[in-house]
Amino acid sequence: MKNVDGENGSTVVKDLEERLGQQVYRVSPNPDFRSALKYHLKSSNIYQRRREIGAIWVASLGLTLFLVLLGTLIYALVKPRDLPKD
């Protein structure tokens, strides 16, 4: 195989891509296979645990946001006012 550089190399690659694109046709999976695979994945233990962990993660972030907002509100209401200096 020759060593190709620069523009000549890019045309060789483009020609190769075009030839491969003409030889290879699109293959789509069988819809029955896809639905069966989806069903098996949803019922797997790993998928269930990922969903549980995701739900716990979202709930903890929501609780954290709520607590931060509550703390900010309490601080804004209770913060010391400008007291007169002695």
KARA-V680460 format. One record per residue. N is the residue number from 1. PHI is phi in whole degrees, 0 to 359 (none if undefined). OMEGA is omega in radians with two decimals (none if undefined). D_LAST is the distance of its C-alpha to the last C-alpha in Angstrom with 1 decimal. Layout:
# KARA-V680460
N	PHI	OMEGA	D_LAST
N	PHI	OMEGA	D_LAST
This chain:
# KARA-V680460
1	none	-3.12	90.9
2	282	3.04	90.1
3	272	-3.08	86.8
4	246	-3.11	85.4
5	233	2.98	82.6
6	66	-3.07	80.7
7	295	3.13	81.9
8	300	3.12	85.2
9	295	-3.13	83.2
10	290	3.09	81.1
11	290	3.10	84.3
12	297	3.14	85.9
13	294	3.13	82.9
14	297	3.11	82.9
15	298	3.12	86.7
16	297	3.12	86.3
17	298	3.14	83.5
18	296	3.13	85.8
19	296	3.12	88.8
20	294	3.11	86.8
21	297	3.11	85.3
22	285	-3.09	88.8
23	279	-3.06	90.1
24	262	3.10	87.3
25	251	-3.11	86.9
26	288	3.11	83.9
27	242	3.08	84.1
28	245	-3.11	82.1
29	291	3.11	81.8
30	296	-3.14	83.6
31	301	3.10	81.4
32	294	3.10	82.6
33	297	-3.13	81.6
34	296	-3.13	78.1
35	291	3.10	77.6
36	294	3.12	78.9
37	296	3.12	76.6
38	298	3.12	73.6
39	298	-3.12	74.5
40	294	3.12	74.8
41	292	-3.14	71.5
42	294	-3.11	69.6
43	271	-3.12	71.1
44	284	-3.12	70.5
45	295	-3.12	68.0
46	299	-3.13	66.2
47	297	3.12	65.6
48	297	3.13	64.3
49	293	3.09	61.9
50	298	3.12	60.6
51	295	3.13	60.0
52	296	3.13	58.2
53	296	3.10	56.0
54	297	3.13	55.3
55	294	3.11	54.3
56	296	-3.13	52.0
57	298	-3.13	50.4
58	296	3.13	49.8
59	296	-3.13	48.5
60	292	3.08	46.0
61	293	3.09	44.8
62	296	3.11	44.4
63	296	3.12	42.5
64	299	3.12	40.2
65	298	3.12	39.5
66	300	-3.12	38.8
67	295	3.11	36.4
68	295	3.12	34.5
69	296	3.10	34.3
70	297	3.11	33.2
71	297	3.11	30.5
72	295	3.12	29.3
73	296	3.13	29.4
74	297	3.13	27.5
75	297	-3.14	24.8
76	294	-3.14	24.6
77	281	-3.00	24.3
78	257	-3.03	21.9
79	304	-3.09	19.6
80	297	3.09	15.9
81	281	3.08	14.9
82	294	-3.13	12.3
83	274	3.09	9.2
84	294	-3.14	6.5
85	279	-3.14	3.8
86	287	none	0.0
